[in-house]
């Protein structure tokens, strides 16, 4: 599964606390874990780390990265 790099980063930064970026990457179990623990703030920290890792991942010609 590949996802658009910039959409993934935007979702991780803006809605990462709710796991929207994981649902976008077709990882519903991890997305649900983010959603269940969203009140703690820990998923948002993990989402920011995911966004940084996605930013450092080289993309293909279409701007996609592996999810």
C-alpha atoms as one frame of an Amber mdcrd trajectory, in Angstrom:
protein
   0.000   0.000   0.000   1.340   3.394  -0.960   0.041   6.759   0.212   0.659
  10.320  -0.854   3.486  11.692   1.262   2.122  15.194   1.770  -1.436  14.124
   2.564  -0.108  11.622   5.114   2.070  14.283   6.770  -0.789  16.812   6.859
  -3.159  14.274   8.406  -0.553  13.198  10.953   0.155  16.759  12.062  -3.417
  18.057  12.053  -5.483  15.001  13.019  -2.867  12.595  14.305  -4.345  12.535
  17.777  -7.360  10.705  16.331  -5.353   8.353  14.099  -6.737   9.666  10.819
  -3.362   9.233   9.120  -3.335   5.542  10.063  -6.826   5.022   8.633  -5.612
   6.762   5.455  -2.679   4.313   5.314  -5.111   1.358   5.570  -4.035   0.462
   9.127  -7.376   0.479  10.969  -6.203  -1.380  14.080  -3.489   1.178  14.810
  -5.949   3.945  13.934  -8.407   2.602  16.489  -5.668   2.481  19.127  -4.906
   6.134  18.418  -8.606   6.909  18.710  -9.060   5.005  21.986  -6.111   6.734
  23.644  -6.609  10.191  22.088  -7.448  11.706  25.463  -3.895  11.035  26.730
  -2.060  13.028  24.063   0.396  10.197  23.478  -1.033   9.389  20.012  -0.317
  12.954  18.929   3.331  12.611  19.920   3.493   9.344  17.977   1.794  11.041
  15.017   4.363  13.849  14.999   7.138  11.231  14.973   5.346   9.450  12.101
   5.132  12.731  10.204   8.858  13.364  10.654   9.693   9.843   9.499   7.434
  10.263   6.462   9.110  13.577   5.704  12.506  11.863   5.694  11.296   8.978
   3.513  12.093   9.488  -0.177   9.044   9.482  -2.410   8.580   8.160  -5.919
   7.868  10.306  -8.992   4.200  10.615  -8.051   4.920  11.687  -4.463   3.947
   8.378  -2.869   5.645   6.549  -0.039   5.121   3.007   1.249   2.726   2.830
   4.179
